[in-house]
Amino acid sequence: MPTSPCRQAYDHRLRDIVCEEGDPKLFHYLGVPRSTAASWIRRGQRPVVSAEVLAMDQLELQAEVLVLQRRVKFLLTIIRLAFLLVRLSGFRLDSQRVPDGAAKRSILDAVAHATKAVPLAVALRVARLSAARYYEWNNRPQDCSLDDRASCLRTSPTQVTAKEVSDMWDMVVSQDHRHMSIHSLALRAQRIGKVFASPSTWRRLIRERGWIRPRPLQMHDEMSAMS
């Protein structure tokens, strides 16, 4: 029977340095294949059990575990309180405006940092930020500001500006317009000279950004009476 070739093992420090430098050809002269180094960079650094931990006796390890357990319990308590405050406040990044570009950048940096430990979907769910809004912020051209203003030229004549998107959001979530359909909102925005976009564009943005419209008054009253 043919024997499978032995898998080459490398010092974890080589992997760490390649990941930090991002150069798959860094240790080619030591026999590290470019494909292997590229795989290291793609997968990132791995936790390594150091000799210091292996040298600890049972009592020292138990003490270390107790310290870590207390730290995890403390952090979980803080996280639960933070979740409770956010839930009670009703604040959601997928429906609330964040007009300041610096605030948007801080959110993107925090999400990027969180993805080192958790999947992107989990980070967005915790931040209560819709994937559509995240990608809209993150994929904006470098020469465009994240502020809610028309800081970029339109890439196409029919593309809505950041100011128009902001005005559309104001009208969609407004209690004053909850009785109006999306078609009526689009026509009214054109009549008052705020937004010149088709109803289909309004529906697309509402769907992509997860904007939540207030319930019509009659429906709200009926549901209140039933409850």
PyRosetta script that sets phi, psi and omega in degrees:
from pyrosetta import init, pose_from_sequence

init()
pose = pose_from_sequence("MPTSPCRQAYDHRLRDIVCEEGDPKLFHYLGVPRSTAASWIRRGQRPVVSAEVLAMDQLELQAEVLVLQRRVKFLLTIIRLAFLLVRLSGFRLDSQRVPDGAAKRSILDAVAHATKAVPLAVALRVARLSAARYYEWNNRPQDCSLDDRASCLRTSPTQVTAKEVSDMWDMVVSQDHRHMSIHSLALRAQRIGKVFASPSTWRRLIRERGWIRPRPLQMHDEMSAMS")
pose.set_psi(1, 139.5)
pose.set_omega(1, 179.2)
pose.set_phi(2, -71.2)
pose.set_psi(2, 137.6)
pose.set_omega(2, 179.0)
pose.set_phi(3, -92.2)
pose.set_psi(3, 141.1)
pose.set_omega(3, 179.0)
pose.set_phi(4, -75.2)
pose.set_psi(4, 141.2)
pose.set_omega(4, -179.8)
pose.set_phi(5, -64.0)
pose.set_psi(5, 145.7)
pose.set_omega(5, 179.5)
pose.set_phi(6, -67.7)
pose.set_psi(6, 139.4)
pose.set_omega(6, 179.2)
pose.set_phi(7, -78.2)
pose.set_psi(7, 128.1)
pose.set_omega(7, -179.0)
pose.set_phi(8, -72.5)
pose.set_psi(8, 132.9)
pose.set_omega(8, 177.8)
pose.set_phi(9, -108.6)
pose.set_psi(9, 143.1)
pose.set_omega(9, -178.2)
pose.set_phi(10, -126.2)
pose.set_psi(10, 152.9)
pose.set_omega(10, 176.1)
pose.set_phi(11, -61.9)
pose.set_psi(11, 134.3)
pose.set_omega(11, -177.8)
pose.set_phi(12, -61.4)
pose.set_psi(12, -24.1)
pose.set_omega(12, 179.8)
pose.set_phi(13, -68.7)
pose.set_psi(13, -31.5)
pose.set_omega(13, 174.8)
pose.set_phi(14, -62.9)
pose.set_psi(14, -44.4)
pose.set_omega(14, 179.6)
pose.set_phi(15, -61.8)
pose.set_psi(15, -43.9)
pose.set_omega(15, -178.8)
pose.set_phi(16, -61.7)
pose.set_psi(16, -43.3)
pose.set_omega(16, -178.6)
pose.set_phi(17, -66.8)
pose.set_psi(17, -41.4)
pose.set_omega(17, 178.6)
pose.set_phi(18, -62.6)
pose.set_psi(18, -41.7)
pose.set_omega(18, 178.8)
pose.set_phi(19, -63.8)
pose.set_psi(19, -41.2)
pose.set_omega(19, -179.6)
pose.set_phi(20, -67.4)
pose.set_psi(20, -40.6)
pose.set_omega(20, -178.0)
pose.set_phi(21, -82.2)
pose.set_psi(21, -27.0)
pose.set_omega(21, -179.1)
pose.set_phi(22, 69.9)
pose.set_psi(22, 24.9)
pose.set_omega(22, -177.5)
pose.set_phi(23, -116.3)
pose.set_psi(23, 108.3)
pose.set_omega(23, -178.3)
pose.set_phi(24, -70.7)
pose.set_psi(24, -12.3)
pose.set_omega(24, -179.9)
pose.set_phi(25, -100.8)
pose.set_psi(25, 11.4)
pose.set_omega(25, -172.2)
pose.set_phi(26, -61.8)
pose.set_psi(26, -44.8)
pose.set_omega(26, -176.5)
pose.set_phi(27, -114.9)
pose.set_psi(27, 34.5)
pose.set_omega(27, 178.0)
pose.set_phi(28, -63.0)
pose.set_psi(28, -32.2)
pose.set_omega(28, -179.1)
pose.set_phi(29, -70.2)
pose.set_psi(29, -16.1)
pose.set_omega(29, 176.7)
pose.set_phi(30, -93.2)
pose.set_psi(30, 2.8)
pose.set_omega(30, 178.5)
pose.set_phi(31, 93.2)
pose.set_psi(31, 11.1)
pose.set_omega(31, 177.3)
pose.set_phi(32, -82.7)
pose.set_psi(32, 113.1)
pose.set_omega(32, -179.1)
pose.set_phi(33, -60.7)
pose.set_psi(33, 148.7)
pose.set_omega(33, 179.6)
pose.set_phi(34, -61.4)
pose.set_psi(34, -38.2)
pose.set_omega(34, 179.7)
pose.set_phi(35, -63.8)
pose.set_psi(35, -38.2)
pose.set_omega(35, 178.3)
pose.set_phi(36, -66.2)
pose.set_psi(36, -45.8)
pose.set_omega(36, 179.2)
pose.set_phi(37, -63.9)
pose.set_psi(37, -38.9)
pose.set_omega(37, 178.0)
pose.set_phi(38, -63.4)
pose.set_psi(38, -36.7)
pose.set_omega(38, 176.5)
pose.set_phi(39, -65.5)
pose.set_psi(39, -38.7)
pose.set_omega(39, 176.0)
pose.set_phi(40, -59.8)
pose.set_psi(40, -46.0)
pose.set_omega(40, -178.0)
pose.set_phi(41, -64.1)
pose.set_psi(41, -40.4)
pose.set_omega(41, -178.3)
pose.set_phi(42, -67.4)
pose.set_psi(42, -39.3)
pose.set_omega(42, -176.7)
pose.set_phi(43, -86.3)
pose.set_psi(43, -20.8)
pose.set_omega(43, 178.7)
pose.set_phi(44, 84.6)
pose.set_psi(44, 177.1)
pose.set_omega(44, -178.4)
pose.set_phi(45, -71.3)
pose.set_psi(45, 152.0)
pose.set_omega(45, 178.9)
pose.set_phi(46, -114.1)
pose.set_psi(46, 147.6)
pose.set_omega(46, 176.3)
pose.set_phi(47, -65.8)
pose.set_psi(47, 140.9)
pose.set_omega(47, -176.9)
pose.set_phi(48, -125.1)
pose.set_psi(48, 132.8)
pose.set_omega(48, 175.0)
pose.set_phi(49, -82.6)
pose.set_psi(49, 115.1)
pose.set_omega(49, -175.5)
pose.set_phi(50, -82.9)
pose.set_psi(50, 165.6)
pose.set_omega(50, 178.5)
pose.set_phi(51, -65.0)
pose.set_psi(51, -25.8)
pose.set_omega(51, -180.0)
pose.set_phi(52, -62.5)
pose.set_psi(52, -41.2)
pose.set_omega(52, 178.5)
pose.set_phi(53, -69.1)
pose.set_psi(53, -40.4)
pose.set_omega(53, -179.6)
pose.set_phi(54, -64.8)
pose.set_psi(54, -26.7)
pose.set_omega(54, -178.5)
pose.set_phi(55, -81.2)
pose.set_psi(55, -10.7)
pose.set_omega(55, -178.3)
pose.set_phi(56, -74.5)
pose.set_psi(56, 142.2)
pose.set_omega(56, 177.7)
pose.set_phi(57, -82.8)
pose.set_psi(57, -179.8)
pose.set_omega(57, -173.8)
pose.set_phi(58, -63.6)
pose.set_psi(58, -42.6)
pose.set_omega(58, -178.9)
pose.set_phi(59, -65.3)
pose.set_psi(59, -40.5)
pose.set_omega(59, 178.7)
pose.set_phi(60, -65.4)
pose.set_psi(60, -39.2)
pose.set_omega(60, 177.3)
pose.set_phi(61, -65.7)
pose.set_psi(61, -40.8)
pose.set_omega(61, 178.1)
pose.set_phi(62, -63.5)
pose.set_psi(62, -40.8)
pose.set_omega(62, 177.7)
pose.set_phi(63, -63.7)
pose.set_psi(63, -40.4)
pose.set_omega(63, 178.3)
pose.set_phi(64, -63.1)
pose.set_psi(64, -41.2)
pose.set_omega(64, 178.9)
pose.set_phi(65, -63.6)
pose.set_psi(65, -42.3)
pose.set_omega(65, 179.3)
pose.set_phi(66, -62.5)
pose.set_psi(66, -41.8)
pose.set_omega(66, 178.2)
pose.set_phi(67, -62.4)
pose.set_psi(67, -44.7)
pose.set_omega(67, 179.8)
pose.set_phi(68, -66.2)
pose.set_psi(68, -37.9)
pose.set_omega(68, 178.1)
pose.set_phi(69, -63.5)
pose.set_psi(69, -42.0)
pose.set_omega(69, 177.1)
pose.set_phi(70, -64.0)
pose.set_psi(70, -39.4)
pose.set_omega(70, -180.0)
pose.set_phi(71, -65.8)
pose.set_psi(71, -43.1)
pose.set_omega(71, 178.4)
pose.set_phi(72, -63.5)
pose.set_psi(72, -42.3)
pose.set_omega(72, 178.7)
pose.set_phi(73, -61.6)
pose.set_psi(73, -42.3)
pose.set_omega(73, 178.2)
pose.set_phi(74, -61.8)
pose.set_psi(74, -46.7)
pose.set_omega(74, -178.1)
pose.set_phi(75, -65.9)
pose.set_psi(75, -39.2)
pose.set_omega(75, 178.1)
pose.set_phi(76, -63.5)
pose.set_psi(76, -36.8)
pose.set_omega(76, 177.8)
pose.set_phi(77, -63.9)
pose.set_psi(77, -44.7)
pose.set_omega(77, 178.1)
pose.set_phi(78, -62.1)
pose.set_psi(78, -41.8)
pose.set_omega(78, -179.1)
pose.set_phi(79, -64.8)
pose.set_psi(79, -42.8)
pose.set_omega(79, 179.6)
pose.set_phi(80, -62.6)
pose.set_psi(80, -40.6)
pose.set_omega(80, 178.1)
pose.set_phi(81, -64.8)
pose.set_psi(81, -41.1)
pose.set_omega(81, 179.5)
pose.set_phi(82, -64.4)
pose.set_psi(82, -42.6)
pose.set_omega(82, 177.7)
pose.set_phi(83, -61.5)
pose.set_psi(83, -41.8)
pose.set_omega(83, -179.6)
pose.set_phi(84, -62.3)
pose.set_psi(84, -45.7)
pose.set_omega(84, 179.7)
pose.set_phi(85, -62.5)
pose.set_psi(85, -42.0)
pose.set_omega(85, 179.1)
pose.set_phi(86, -64.8)
pose.set_psi(86, -42.4)
pose.set_omega(86, -179.0)
pose.set_phi(87, -66.4)
pose.set_psi(87, -41.0)
pose.set_omega(87, -179.6)
pose.set_phi(88, -70.1)
pose.set_psi(88, -32.2)
pose.set_omega(88, 179.8)
pose.set_phi(89, -73.9)
pose.set_psi(89, -20.5)
pose.set_omega(89, -179.1)
pose.set_phi(90, 75.2)
pose.set_psi(90, 9.4)
pose.set_omega(90, -177.5)
pose.set_phi(91, -75.3)
pose.set_psi(91, 131.9)
pose.set_omega(91, 177.1)
pose.set_phi(92, -137.3)
pose.set_psi(92, 129.1)
pose.set_omega(92, 178.7)
pose.set_phi(93, -70.9)
pose.set_psi(93, -16.5)
pose.set_omega(93, 180.0)
pose.set_phi(94, -86.5)
pose.set_psi(94, -4.9)
pose.set_omega(94, 178.3)
pose.set_phi(95, -132.5)
pose.set_psi(95, -11.8)
pose.set_omega(95, 178.7)
pose.set_phi(96, -98.3)
pose.set_psi(96, 144.1)
pose.set_omega(96, 177.9)
pose.set_phi(97, -74.5)
pose.set_psi(97, 141.1)
pose.set_omega(97, 172.6)
pose.set_phi(98, -127.0)
pose.set_psi(98, 81.5)
pose.set_omega(98, -171.7)
pose.set_phi(99, -70.9)
pose.set_psi(99, -24.3)
pose.set_omega(99, -174.7)
pose.set_phi(100, -80.2)
pose.set_psi(100, 126.6)
pose.set_omega(100, -179.1)
pose.set_phi(101, -64.5)
pose.set_psi(101, -36.2)
pose.set_omega(101, 179.5)
pose.set_phi(102, -64.4)
pose.set_psi(102, -36.9)
pose.set_omega(102, 178.0)
pose.set_phi(103, -66.1)
pose.set_psi(103, -41.6)
pose.set_omega(103, 176.9)
pose.set_phi(104, -60.8)
pose.set_psi(104, -44.3)
pose.set_omega(104, -179.8)
pose.set_phi(105, -62.4)
pose.set_psi(105, -38.6)
pose.set_omega(105, 178.3)
pose.set_phi(106, -63.7)
pose.set_psi(106, -39.7)
pose.set_omega(106, 178.9)
pose.set_phi(107, -65.4)
pose.set_psi(107, -44.7)
pose.set_omega(107, 179.2)
pose.set_phi(108, -62.6)
pose.set_psi(108, -41.0)
pose.set_omega(108, 178.9)
pose.set_phi(109, -65.1)
pose.set_psi(109, -39.7)
pose.set_omega(109, 179.7)
pose.set_phi(110, -66.0)
pose.set_psi(110, -40.5)
pose.set_omega(110, 178.3)
pose.set_phi(111, -65.4)
pose.set_psi(111, -42.7)
pose.set_omega(111, 178.8)
pose.set_phi(112, -61.3)
pose.set_psi(112, -40.0)
pose.set_omega(112, 178.0)
pose.set_phi(113, -66.9)
pose.set_psi(113, -38.7)
pose.set_omega(113, -178.5)
pose.set_phi(114, -67.8)
pose.set_psi(114, -31.4)
pose.set_omega(114, -178.1)
pose.set_phi(115, -69.2)
pose.set_psi(115, -8.4)
pose.set_omega(115, 173.9)
pose.set_phi(116, -72.1)
pose.set_psi(116, -20.2)
pose.set_omega(116, -177.8)
pose.set_phi(117, -117.2)
pose.set_psi(117, -28.1)
pose.set_omega(117, -177.8)
pose.set_phi(118, -132.5)
pose.set_psi(118, 158.5)
pose.set_omega(118, 176.9)
pose.set_phi(119, -62.6)
pose.set_psi(119, 155.6)
pose.set_omega(119, -179.4)
pose.set_phi(120, -58.7)
pose.set_psi(120, -40.8)
pose.set_omega(120, -179.4)
pose.set_phi(121, -60.2)
pose.set_psi(121, -38.5)
pose.set_omega(121, 179.0)
pose.set_phi(122, -68.7)
pose.set_psi(122, -43.1)
pose.set_omega(122, 179.5)
pose.set_phi(123, -61.2)
pose.set_psi(123, -41.8)
pose.set_omega(123, 179.7)
pose.set_phi(124, -68.0)
pose.set_psi(124, -37.7)
pose.set_omega(124, 179.4)
pose.set_phi(125, -66.4)
pose.set_psi(125, -40.3)
pose.set_omega(125, 178.0)
pose.set_phi(126, -65.4)
pose.set_psi(126, -42.0)
pose.set_omega(126, 179.5)
pose.set_phi(127, -75.8)
pose.set_psi(127, -7.9)
pose.set_omega(127, -177.2)
pose.set_phi(128, 55.3)
pose.set_psi(128, 43.8)
pose.set_omega(128, 179.2)
pose.set_phi(129, -116.1)
pose.set_psi(129, 126.6)
pose.set_omega(129, -178.7)
pose.set_phi(130, -69.6)
pose.set_psi(130, 149.4)
pose.set_omega(130, 179.4)
pose.set_phi(131, -62.7)
pose.set_psi(131, -35.5)
pose.set_omega(131, -179.8)
pose.set_phi(132, -62.9)
pose.set_psi(132, -44.7)
pose.set_omega(132, 179.9)
pose.set_phi(133, -68.9)
pose.set_psi(133, -38.5)
pose.set_omega(133, 178.7)
pose.set_phi(134, -59.2)
pose.set_psi(134, -49.1)
pose.set_omega(134, -178.5)
pose.set_phi(135, -68.6)
pose.set_psi(135, -31.5)
pose.set_omega(135, 177.6)
pose.set_phi(136, -65.4)
pose.set_psi(136, -41.1)
pose.set_omega(136, 176.7)
pose.set_phi(137, -69.6)
pose.set_psi(137, -46.2)
pose.set_omega(137, -170.9)
pose.set_phi(138, -72.5)
pose.set_psi(138, -29.0)
pose.set_omega(138, -177.2)
pose.set_phi(139, -95.9)
pose.set_psi(139, 7.4)
pose.set_omega(139, 178.7)
pose.set_phi(140, -67.0)
pose.set_psi(140, 139.1)
pose.set_omega(140, -179.6)
pose.set_phi(141, -55.3)
pose.set_psi(141, 150.1)
pose.set_omega(141, -176.1)
pose.set_phi(142, -61.5)
pose.set_psi(142, -30.0)
pose.set_omega(142, -178.2)
pose.set_phi(143, -85.5)
pose.set_psi(143, 8.4)
pose.set_omega(143, 179.2)
pose.set_phi(144, -110.2)
pose.set_psi(144, 136.5)
pose.set_omega(144, 178.2)
pose.set_phi(145, -76.3)
pose.set_psi(145, 152.7)
pose.set_omega(145, 176.2)
pose.set_phi(146, -84.5)
pose.set_psi(146, -6.0)
pose.set_omega(146, 179.0)
pose.set_phi(147, -65.4)
pose.set_psi(147, 152.3)
pose.set_omega(147, 178.3)
pose.set_phi(148, -78.8)
pose.set_psi(148, 71.8)
pose.set_omega(148, 174.4)
pose.set_phi(149, -154.0)
pose.set_psi(149, 163.3)
pose.set_omega(149, -176.3)
pose.set_phi(150, -77.5)
pose.set_psi(150, 75.1)
pose.set_omega(150, -177.5)
pose.set_phi(151, -91.4)
pose.set_psi(151, -7.2)
pose.set_omega(151, -178.7)
pose.set_phi(152, -123.0)
pose.set_psi(152, 147.7)
pose.set_omega(152, 172.9)
pose.set_phi(153, -71.0)
pose.set_psi(153, 149.0)
pose.set_omega(153, 178.8)
pose.set_phi(154, -67.8)
pose.set_psi(154, 137.1)
pose.set_omega(154, 176.9)
pose.set_phi(155, -80.5)
pose.set_psi(155, -16.7)
pose.set_omega(155, 174.3)
pose.set_phi(156, -146.0)
pose.set_psi(156, 152.6)
pose.set_omega(156, -174.6)
pose.set_phi(157, -60.5)
pose.set_psi(157, -27.3)
pose.set_omega(157, -175.7)
pose.set_phi(158, -97.2)
pose.set_psi(158, 1.6)
pose.set_omega(158, -178.4)
pose.set_phi(159, -72.5)
pose.set_psi(159, 134.3)
pose.set_omega(159, -179.9)
pose.set_phi(160, -77.9)
pose.set_psi(160, 146.8)
pose.set_omega(160, 179.6)
pose.set_phi(161, -85.8)
pose.set_psi(161, 169.8)
pose.set_omega(161, 177.5)
pose.set_phi(162, -61.7)
pose.set_psi(162, -36.8)
pose.set_omega(162, 178.2)
pose.set_phi(163, -64.1)
pose.set_psi(163, -41.6)
pose.set_omega(163, 179.2)
pose.set_phi(164, -66.7)
pose.set_psi(164, -39.6)
pose.set_omega(164, 177.1)
pose.set_phi(165, -61.8)
pose.set_psi(165, -41.3)
pose.set_omega(165, 178.0)
pose.set_phi(166, -62.9)
pose.set_psi(166, -43.0)
pose.set_omega(166, 178.4)
pose.set_phi(167, -65.6)
pose.set_psi(167, -37.8)
pose.set_omega(167, 177.9)
pose.set_phi(168, -63.3)
pose.set_psi(168, -42.3)
pose.set_omega(168, 178.6)
pose.set_phi(169, -61.7)
pose.set_psi(169, -43.2)
pose.set_omega(169, 178.8)
pose.set_phi(170, -56.8)
pose.set_psi(170, -42.5)
pose.set_omega(170, -177.2)
pose.set_phi(171, -75.3)
pose.set_psi(171, -35.7)
pose.set_omega(171, -177.6)
pose.set_phi(172, -66.2)
pose.set_psi(172, -42.6)
pose.set_omega(172, -175.6)
pose.set_phi(173, -93.6)
pose.set_psi(173, 0.3)
pose.set_omega(173, -177.6)
pose.set_phi(174, -70.7)
pose.set_psi(174, 137.6)
pose.set_omega(174, 175.2)
pose.set_phi(175, -67.4)
pose.set_psi(175, -26.5)
pose.set_omega(175, -177.7)
pose.set_phi(176, -69.8)
pose.set_psi(176, -21.6)
pose.set_omega(176, -176.2)
pose.set_phi(177, -113.3)
pose.set_psi(177, 14.6)
pose.set_omega(177, -174.8)
pose.set_phi(178, -68.1)
pose.set_psi(178, -19.1)
pose.set_omega(178, 179.7)
pose.set_phi(179, -84.1)
pose.set_psi(179, -7.7)
pose.set_omega(179, -174.7)
pose.set_phi(180, -96.2)
pose.set_psi(180, 144.1)
pose.set_omega(180, 175.0)
pose.set_phi(181, -76.5)
pose.set_psi(181, 167.9)
pose.set_omega(181, 178.5)
pose.set_phi(182, -61.8)
pose.set_psi(182, -39.5)
pose.set_omega(182, 178.5)
pose.set_phi(183, -60.7)
pose.set_psi(183, -44.7)
pose.set_omega(183, 179.7)
pose.set_phi(184, -66.2)
pose.set_psi(184, -37.2)
pose.set_omega(184, 178.1)
pose.set_phi(185, -62.2)
pose.set_psi(185, -44.0)
pose.set_omega(185, -179.4)
pose.set_phi(186, -62.6)
pose.set_psi(186, -41.5)
pose.set_omega(186, 179.7)
pose.set_phi(187, -67.4)
pose.set_psi(187, -40.8)
pose.set_omega(187, -179.7)
pose.set_phi(188, -65.1)
pose.set_psi(188, -40.7)
pose.set_omega(188, 179.3)
pose.set_phi(189, -61.7)
pose.set_psi(189, -35.5)
pose.set_omega(189, 177.4)
pose.set_phi(190, -70.8)
pose.set_psi(190, -39.3)
pose.set_omega(190, -178.3)
pose.set_phi(191, -64.9)
pose.set_psi(191, -38.5)
pose.set_omega(191, -178.3)
pose.set_phi(192, -88.3)
pose.set_psi(192, 2.1)
pose.set_omega(192, 175.5)
pose.set_phi(193, 74.7)
pose.set_psi(193, 26.0)
pose.set_omega(193, -178.9)
pose.set_phi(194, -92.0)
pose.set_psi(194, -54.4)
pose.set_omega(194, -175.6)
pose.set_phi(195, -135.2)
pose.set_psi(195, 129.1)
pose.set_omega(195, 177.0)
pose.set_phi(196, -110.6)
pose.set_psi(196, 80.3)
pose.set_omega(196, -179.8)
pose.set_phi(197, -138.2)
pose.set_psi(197, 151.5)
pose.set_omega(197, -177.9)
pose.set_phi(198, -74.8)
pose.set_psi(198, 158.2)
pose.set_omega(198, 176.6)
pose.set_phi(199, -57.6)
pose.set_psi(199, -33.7)
pose.set_omega(199, 179.4)
pose.set_phi(200, -65.1)
pose.set_psi(200, -34.8)
pose.set_omega(200, 176.6)
pose.set_phi(201, -66.9)
pose.set_psi(201, -40.2)
pose.set_omega(201, 176.3)
pose.set_phi(202, -59.7)
pose.set_psi(202, -47.8)
pose.set_omega(202, -178.1)
pose.set_phi(203, -63.5)
pose.set_psi(203, -38.8)
pose.set_omega(203, -180.0)
pose.set_phi(204, -63.8)
pose.set_psi(204, -45.0)
pose.set_omega(204, -179.8)
pose.set_phi(205, -67.1)
pose.set_psi(205, -38.8)
pose.set_omega(205, 177.8)
pose.set_phi(206, -61.3)
pose.set_psi(206, -41.8)
pose.set_omega(206, -179.4)
pose.set_phi(207, -70.2)
pose.set_psi(207, -46.2)
pose.set_omega(207, -176.3)
pose.set_phi(208, -67.2)
pose.set_psi(208, -37.5)
pose.set_omega(208, -174.8)
pose.set_phi(209, -96.5)
pose.set_psi(209, -2.9)
pose.set_omega(209, 176.4)
pose.set_phi(210, 67.7)
pose.set_psi(210, 30.1)
pose.set_omega(210, 178.5)
pose.set_phi(211, -66.0)
pose.set_psi(211, 135.8)
pose.set_omega(211, -177.6)
pose.set_phi(212, -109.1)
pose.set_psi(212, 120.0)
pose.set_omega(212, 179.9)
pose.set_phi(213, -83.7)
pose.set_psi(213, 144.7)
pose.set_omega(213, 174.6)
pose.set_phi(214, -67.3)
pose.set_psi(214, 151.2)
pose.set_omega(214, -178.5)
pose.set_phi(215, -71.2)
pose.set_psi(215, 146.1)
pose.set_omega(215, 174.7)
pose.set_phi(216, -58.9)
pose.set_psi(216, 149.3)
pose.set_omega(216, -173.9)
pose.set_phi(217, -59.0)
pose.set_psi(217, -43.8)
pose.set_omega(217, -176.8)
pose.set_phi(218, -64.6)
pose.set_psi(218, -44.4)
pose.set_omega(218, 179.2)
pose.set_phi(219, -63.6)
pose.set_psi(219, -39.2)
pose.set_omega(219, 179.7)
pose.set_phi(220, -62.8)
pose.set_psi(220, -42.4)
pose.set_omega(220, -179.1)
pose.set_phi(221, -66.6)
pose.set_psi(221, -38.9)
pose.set_omega(221, -179.8)
pose.set_phi(222, -66.0)
pose.set_psi(222, -41.6)
pose.set_omega(222, 179.7)
pose.set_phi(223, -68.2)
pose.set_psi(223, -35.2)
pose.set_omega(223, 177.3)
pose.set_phi(224, -65.6)
pose.set_psi(224, -39.5)
pose.set_omega(224, -179.9)
pose.set_phi(225, -67.6)
pose.set_psi(225, -36.6)
pose.set_omega(225, 179.8)
pose.set_phi(226, -68.6)
pose.set_psi(226, -36.0)
pose.set_omega(226, 179.3)
pose.set_phi(227, -77.2)
pose.dump_pdb("model.pdb")
